[in-house]
């Protein structure tokens, strides 16, 4: 029997700032919505609800905001429930993110290098290593350990 695959990759812009909340067990969740342009000339877009858990959600909450571009990889999850007011069955499909790549720089400008990991914090002091004396002796290949 063949295995099932549930994987989705989306690239678009946030339609709202991420909303952070915490479960009763202490896990953090960030939720946001992504607008993905269709490949048509009439400016249509599809909108997807995204959920990112724990550290990934904290990073999304810290570095993403409305209008920022990102690439989201994850899986689809369908939730069903009974509407308390009407008693009808309701359902919703959302993307549970497994990886988020930030595509815009901190000022919202496009950047050529993208990474899911943020740049090092500016409050850490960068230590530059300066090498004063470099000799031009040939390398002895017998000293290389591999």
C-alpha angles and dihedrals in degrees: 000000000000121000121244123243125208109176133135133181119194133177120192148103128292113251092199140010115276115266115219124207138159129229123230088259091057100256116140123228129190119199127192140151127242126206113209116192117230119230093251132108095236098076097248123160139187119225124217131187111226128198122193120187132215117327094005090052092048090052092048091050092049100045108025129075139164112304096019118129122233142162115232124197119188148103135285119251125189120206123193129189143156115260108240094213101044102020090227123137112256130190139188133189119211137171117246103207120226095173135013124194115198108222102182127066122242092275093050095257121134114263129199095217117061128187138169089218116078122235116267115280115267092224089070111087114239112226113210115208113217119194110204103182122043116171123205096223115139117256116258104227092202089068093061107099098216 
